[in-house]
Amino acid sequence: MASINKTRKITLSITPTRFTSLFNRLRGEKTAEFQEIAELRTLLSNEKAKILYSIRNSNPASIYNLAKILNRDFKSVRQDLLVLERFGFIKFEKSIKGNRKSLKPVLVISSLQINFEV
């Protein structure tokens, strides 16, 4: 596995009514607004941290394999992975073995930097 050396940066600007975050992507910038801190917590939850750790250390061959490693429901793991993909933390590699198609989750970042602007 090739060494990843890419940092994803999240800048949170605190305003009286909301948090605004900028996700600096590898290809341009993506903007997302969080109305409450609870929404940000859904992106940075313990479950998603465990997923990122498991992808990095266990190198699962598929979403199903990752769900088994985490001892979690396939559907829940898949939903968490889709969120992580949307914000550029992971990507999926397609593979075909016989008649079976699968998606392998792959990290595209090596670190995450969060800045709070007050």
C-alpha positions in Angstrom: 0.0 0.0 0.0 1.4 3.4 -1.0 2.0 6.0 1.7 -0.6 8.7 1.9 0.6 12.2 2.8 -2.4 14.4 2.3 -4.0 16.7 4.9 -7.6 17.7 4.7 -8.3 21.1 6.3 -11.5 22.2 7.9 -11.9 25.8 9.0 -14.9 26.5 11.2 -16.0 30.2 11.4 -18.1 30.8 14.4 -20.9 33.3 13.9 -23.7 34.1 16.4 -26.1 31.8 14.6 -24.1 29.0 13.0 -20.8 27.3 12.2 -19.6 27.6 8.6 -16.9 25.3 7.4 -14.7 25.2 4.4 -13.3 21.9 3.3 -10.1 22.4 1.3 -10.3 19.6 -1.2 -7.5 18.3 -3.4 -9.3 19.6 -6.5 -10.7 23.0 -5.4 -12.7 23.8 -2.4 -16.0 22.4 -1.1 -18.2 24.5 1.3 -20.5 23.0 3.8 -22.5 24.8 6.5 -23.4 23.3 9.9 -26.4 24.9 11.5 -25.4 23.4 14.9 -22.4 21.8 16.4 -24.4 18.5 16.6 -24.2 18.3 12.8 -20.5 18.6 12.9 -20.4 15.8 15.4 -22.1 13.4 13.0 -19.2 13.9 10.6 -16.6 13.5 13.3 -18.2 10.7 15.4 -16.5 7.9 17.2 -17.9 5.4 14.7 -16.4 7.3 11.8 -13.0 7.5 13.6 -13.1 3.7 14.1 -13.9 3.3 10.4 -10.9 5.5 9.4 -8.6 3.6 11.8 -9.8 0.2 10.6 -9.4 1.2 6.9 -5.8 2.4 7.6 -4.7 -0.6 9.8 -6.8 -3.6 8.5 -7.1 -2.7 4.8 -10.5 -4.3 4.3 -11.3 -5.7 0.9 -14.9 -4.5 0.9 -17.6 -2.7 2.8 -18.8 -6.0 4.0 -15.4 -7.0 5.2 -15.1 -3.7 7.1 -18.5 -4.2 8.7 -17.3 -7.6 9.9 -14.1 -6.1 11.3 -16.1 -3.4 13.2 -18.8 -5.9 14.2 -21.4 -3.5 12.9 -24.4 -3.6 10.6 -23.5 -3.4 6.9 -26.0 -0.7 6.2 -24.8 1.6 9.0 -21.2 1.2 7.9 -22.1 1.9 4.3 -24.0 5.1 5.3 -21.0 6.3 7.4 -18.6 5.6 4.5 -20.8 7.6 2.1 -20.5 10.6 4.5 -16.7 10.2 4.7 -16.6 9.9 0.9 -18.7 13.0 0.4 -16.2 15.1 2.5 -13.2 13.6 0.7 -11.8 11.4 3.5 -12.1 8.2 1.6 -12.7 6.9 -2.0 -14.1 3.6 -3.2 -12.2 1.3 -5.6 -14.4 -1.1 -7.6 -13.4 -4.8 -7.8 -14.9 -7.8 -9.5 -14.3 -11.4 -8.4 -16.3 -13.8 -10.6 -19.9 -12.6 -10.6 -19.4 -10.5 -7.5 -18.8 -6.8 -7.5 -17.5 -5.0 -4.4 -16.4 -1.6 -3.3 -13.1 -1.3 -1.3 -12.9 1.8 1.0 -9.5 3.5 0.6 -8.2 6.4 2.6 -7.2 9.5 0.6 -5.9 11.6 3.6 -3.2 11.0 6.1 -4.3 13.7 8.6 -7.1 16.0 9.4 -6.6 19.6 10.6 -9.4 21.5 12.2 -9.2 25.3 12.9 -11.7 27.4 14.7 -11.9 31.0 13.7 -13.6 33.1 16.4 
